[in-house]
């Protein structure tokens, strides 16, 4: 029941916020903060309740199943394992920070704004827990419309174009995934006589290779667009550039992670034969994304677009790690999902804070800001170092594990992927140099962090340092899900080889 409560508290909070916004402009933000904080508390209670005995023993920690539309084989089925638990904790943590960073930024239609923000969080939480494919698709679409409104109403000058582009890319790719889900549904029904959208039933479906390739492509395109994988990334810089600060935080920290989660949860176990065959091309695509994203980040003058392209580069490591198909790389992928959300989210928050003070995102008009803003300069340096993978910070652990795992699978790809670390150092140092060092471009009085901003950045800084120094709790929490995935692939690969031998 706690799993349902995680989604309910956000949806009820969203409705309460939009109703309260009709009477008072400031009340919705308090309701949104309360709802997201309550969700974070519930996740922490769930983690505390399960960690001593369950997280390291079995894969699934909590399960809730209720018949929904039985005539079509649709159930309301939520379940949580270590992977889901980590991503749920990340969802509610960033949700609280998204509300706090919107505190003074959003002054118009606040009720509807916080309604959309909480609805996105509810959709993301649902995606990380849904174990019925129809329910998964439902939550996948729930995330989409509120983010469209968030960009289209509260974004910058070119917000309508960015909102439409985001909507078209994600909606079109989502429809391909829905067709693939229907294909799985009918193939399983034809073979077994049982028509169901249940994940645990569909994952055991035996599918001919050619059919499996096309079905996997439907899922893969949807997840590749959301991640995003080069060359499906073109919506991302526009969406990030025009979104409000909280929108960029949620996009980078959570919506991108749903794409990687979908690959780990659905693509790899359901289509393991096809995944093994396309692993090398997928890893090459990942390396292309690493290098392309880094080069494009270096060439940007718009700070938010610069940080957006760093996401393309970092997500290249994720796709490369997933298709390495070994435990080391997959552990690195999970770490990268968490640490990227924190470090890149922090850079987007800083971009929003700087824009609020200087009324520009052009780094050519910045410079010398360390003098008037020493606190922001220090924190900016920390997260620039995190982005380039400095040892002692979380991103280093993630990228190191990914490269170790990829080396076991394809050593030559590791060499190419490691070049991304050099490029990331170049663009990260450029961020610090252009914004905080050099001569001052403006003589206006520029205030440093407020107490609220300091609180937000302190939470992110402590998190990314803690993950860099003590990554083991995250690794231990994710391990059962990853070892089960590897074991599942090994068992089914052996079975399929045996079947082809018998034939």
N, C-alpha and C positions, 0 to 999 in steps of 0.2 A: 504493500500500500504506500510505502514511503516513496517509491519510484513515481507513482501517479501524483503524489503530493508535490514532488519537485517541479512537475510541469504545471500543476494546478495553481500553485502559489504565484507563479509568474503570470498566468493567464488572468487570474482573479485580480492581481495587482494592476495589470494592464487596463482592464475594464474600470477598476476603481480610479485609476489615474485620469482616464479620459472623462469620466463623470465629474471628478473633483475639479478638473481644469475649467469647467463651465462656471464655477463659483470663485475659484482662487488660482492665481497664476503660479504660486509657489508650492501649493499643496502636492501636485503630481510628482515633483522631484523627491519629496519625502516618502511618498507611497512607493515610488520606484526603488528608492534606496532600501526601504524596509523589506520589499518583496525579494530583491536580489540578495540582500544580507541574510534573510530567512532561508533562502535556497542554499546559500553557501554554508550556513550552519547545519542544515539537514545533510549536505554532502559530507561535512566533517564528522557528523554523528555516525553516518553510514560507514565512513572509513574507519573511525575509531571502533565501531561495533564489530567490523569484519576483520580488521588487520591482524589481530593476534592469532587467529586460527584459520582464516579462510583465504586470505590473499595469496599466501604462499603454498596452500595445500591443493585447492581445486580451482578450476577456471571461473565458474559462475558463482557470484557472491549473493545475488538476490534476483528473484524471478517473480513476475506478476503476469498472470494470464487470465483473460476473460473473453468469452465468446462475444463477437461483435456483429458480423454478418455471416452466420454459419452456412447459409445456402450457397455462398460463394467461397467458403473456406477462409474467411477473414477473421482473425482474432486480434484483440487488443493485448499484444504480448510485449512486455518490457522486461529486459534483463540487463544485468550489470556484471562485467568482469573487471579485472585490473586495468585494462586499456580504457574501457568506458569510464571507470571511476576517476582516472587521472584527467581525462578530457572534461568530465562533468565538473570536477574541482576547478579546472582552468576556466570553464564557461562562467561559473558563478563568481569567481574571483575577478575576472575581467569585466563581468556585468556590473559589479559594485563600482569598479574604477570608471566604467563608461558613464554611469550615473553621476559620479563625482566630477568628472571632467566636463560634463554638460551643465553643471550647476549654474554658472553665470553666463555661459556661451549662448544658451537657448532662451530667448525671451518671448518668442511668438508661438502661439498654439502649443503651449507646453504639455497640455494634457494629451493631445494626439501624438506628440513627439515621444513621450515616455511610454505611451501605449505601443507604438511601433518598436521601440527599443526592447521592451519586455517580451513582446511577441516574437521577435527575432531570437531572443535567448531561449524562449520556450521551444521554438522550432529546432534550435541547435541541440538542446537537451534531449528532445524527442529522437532526433537522428542518432544520437550516441547511445540510446537505449532500445530502440525499436527492433524487435526480433520477428516481425511480420513484414513481408516485403511491401504490401499495400500500405501499411502503417508507416513504414520507412519513407515511402514516396510521399505520403501525405505530409509528414513533418518536413521533408526536403522542400516541398512547395510552400509550406508555412513560413520558412525563412525568407523566401524570395520577395513577396509583395511588400512587407514592411521595410525591407532594405531599399526597395525601389522608391518608396515614399520618403524615406530618410534622406536619400541622396537628392531626389527630385524637388523636395520642399525646402529643406534646410541646408542644401549644398551651396557651393560658390557660383560664380557667374555662369559657367557652362554646365550647370547641374542637370538640365533637362536632357541634353544629349548624352551625358554620362549615365543617367538613370535608364534611358531607353536602351543604350548599348549593353549595360549590365543585364537588364531584363531579357533582351532578345537572346544573348549568349546563353544565359543560365536556363531560360525556359526551353529553348530549342534543344539543348543538350539533355535537359531533364526529360523531355518527351521521348527521346531515343532510349533513355534508361527505362522508362515506363513500358515501351514496346518490348524491351529485353525481358523485363519482369513478366509480362504477359506470355512471352515465348516460353520462359521457364515454367510458368504455371500450367500451360497447356501440354507441354512435353511431359511433365511429371504426371499430370492427370491421365494422359494417354497411356503411359507406361505402367502406372500403378492402379488406375481407376479412382484415385483420391485427388480431388482438385483442392489445392491448398496454397496459400501464400506464406506458410510458415517457413522460416529460415532453416530450421533444423531438418525439415523434410526436403526442402529444395536443394540443400547443399549436398545431399546424397544422390541426387539425380544423375543418372548416367546419360551423357549427351555425346553424340558423334562429333568428331573433331571439327569438321567444317561448320556445323551448326553452333558448336560452342564458341568458335572464333567470332561469328557474327553477333552472338548474344553478348560475349565479353566486350566486343567493340561498343555496343550500346551503353553498357555500364561504364566502360573505360573513358568514352568521350565525355560523359557527364562529369565524371570525377576529375578528368584531366582539365576540363574547362574551369572547374571550381578550384583546383589546386593552386595556381594554374600551371600546366606544363607548356613549355615552348613547343609549337607556335600557337597555342590556344589562349594566349595570355593577353591579347590586345585590349580586352575590356578593363583590365586591372588598373593600369596607370590613370585612365580617365576617371574610373570610379573612385579611386583613392584621392586623386587630385581635387575632385569636386565635393566629396563627402564631407560632412561635418566631422569634427575631431573624434567623437565617439563612434561615428560610422566607420572611420578608417581603423580605429582600434578593434572593433568587432569584426570587420572584414579581414584584417590581417591576422588577428588572434584566434578567430573562431571559424568563420565561413570557409577560409582556405583549408582549415584542418578537417572539415567534413569530407573534402575530396580524398585526402590521404586515408582517413578512417574508412571510407567506402572501399578503397582498394584493399586495405588490410582485412576488413571484415567480410567482404563479398567477392571481389574479383579474384584474389589469390586462392581462397579455398574452393570456390564454386567452379573455377575454370583452370585448375592447376596444370593440366596438360598444355593448354594454350599459353598460359603464363610462362611456363618453362621454355616453350619454343620462341616466344617473342621477347624474352628477358634481355638479350643483348641489344636489339634495336631500341627497346625502352630505356635501357641504361645510357645508350648513346644520346638519345633525346634529352635525358636528364643532364648529361655533361654539357650538351649544347645550351641548355637553359642556364646552367651555372655560369658559363663564360659569357653568353649573350646578355643575361641579366646584369652581370657585373660591369660589362663594357657600357651598356646603356645607362646604368646608374651613374657611372663616371661622367657621362656626357650631358647629364641633365643640369638645368639651372633652377628649375622649380623644385623646392625642397621635398614636397610631398610626392611628386613623381619620382624623384631620386630614390626615396625610401621604398616606393612601390616596386621599382625595378630590383632593389636588393631582395625583395620577397621572391621575385621570379628566380633569382640566383639561388637563394637558400632552399626554395622548394625543388630546385634541380637536384640537390643532395637527397631530398626525400624520395623522389621517384627512382633515383639511382639505387638508394638503399633498399627500397621495397623489392625491386627486381633482382637484387643480389640473392634473395631467398635463403639467407642464413640468419642464425640467431643474433650474432654480433651486429650485423647491419640493421636488423629490425629493431633491436634495442636502441641503436643510434637514431633510427627514424622516430621512435616514440619520444626520445629526449629532444630531438630537433623540433618536433611539433610543439612541445612545451616551451623550450627556451626561445625559439623564434617568436612565439606569441608574446613573450615578455619583453625581449630586446627590441623587436621591430615595433611592437605596440608602444613602447616607451619613446621611440624615435618619432612616431606619429603624434604622440601627445605633445612632445616638445615642439614639433613643427606647428601644431595648433596654437601652443602658448606663444611662440615667437610671432606668428601671424597676427595674433590678438594684440601684441604690443607694437609691431612695426607696420602692420597692415599690408604686408607683402610676403610672398613665398619665394621670391627671387633671391637666391644666395649671393648674387652679384651685388645686391643692395645691402647685404649684411656685412659683418666683419667687425672685429675688435669688441665683441660683446662680452668677453670674459671680464673686462674691467667693471662695467656696471652690473653684470649678472654672474658673479663668481660661483654661486651655488648651481645655477643652470649649466655653466661651463663645466664644472666638475662632473655633474651627473651625465651631461652630454658626452664627455670623454669616456666615462665608464661604459655607456651603451654603444658608443662607436667601437670601443675595444671589444665588447661582447660580439658585435656584428662581424668583426674580422677574425674572431675565434681565438682570443687571448686565453692562454692557460689560466685556470683559476675561476673562469666564468663558464656558465652552463653551455654556451654554444660550442666551446672547445671540446667538451666531453662528447656532445652529440656528433659533431663532424668527425672526430677522431674514431669513434665507434663505427660510423658509417664507412669511412675509408678503410678501416681494418677488415670489415665484413666484405666490402666490394673487392678488396685485394684477394680474399679467399676465392671469390667467384671469377673475377676477370682482372688480373694485375694491370694490364695496359689501360683499362678504363680508370683505374685508381690514379694513375699518373696524370691523365687529362683532368680528372675531377679535382685533384690536389692543386692544380693551377688556379682554380677558383679562389683558393685561400690567398694567393698573391693579389689577385684582382680585388678581393674584398678589402684587403689592407689598403689598397690605393684609394678606393672610393670612400672608405671610412675615415682615413686621414684627411681627405679632401673636405669632408663634412666639417670636421673640427677646424681645419685651417680656414675655410671660407667664412664660417659663422662666428667663431669665437676668437680667432687670432687675427693678426694684421691690423691695418689702420681702421679706425671707426668710420663708417660711411654716414652715420646719422648722429647728430648731437642732441637729439631729443632725450629727455629723461626716460630711461627704460627700467621699470621695476623688476626686481628678482622674483623668485618664487613667493607666492602667498603661502599661508599655512596649509590650505587645502591642497594646493599643487605640490607642496613639499611632502605631504602625507602620501599622495598618489605615487610620486616618484620614489619615495623611500620604500614603499611596499614592493615596487618592481625591482629596485636595486637589491634589496635584501633577498628577494626570491632568486634572482639570476646569480648572485654570489653563492647563495646556499646550494643551488643546483650544481654550480661549478666545483664546490668543495665537498659536498655530500650527495652525490648523485644516486647512491645505493638504494635509498628508499623508493625512488621512482623506478629504478631497474628491477627491484624485487617485486614491486606492485604489478608491473607489466609482464614479468617473466612467465607466469602460468599461461596467459593468453598467447604469448609468442611461441612458447615451447609446444603448446597444443596445436597451433597453426602449422609449425614445422612437422610435428608428428603426423598430423592429418594428411599433409602433402606426401610425406614419405610412404604412409600406408596405402594411399590411393594411387600413388605412382607405381608402387610394387604390384598392386592389384591390376592396374591397366596393362602393365608390361606382361603380367601372367596371362591376361585375357588375349592379348595380341599373339603371345607365344602359342597358346592353345589353338587359336584360329589358323 
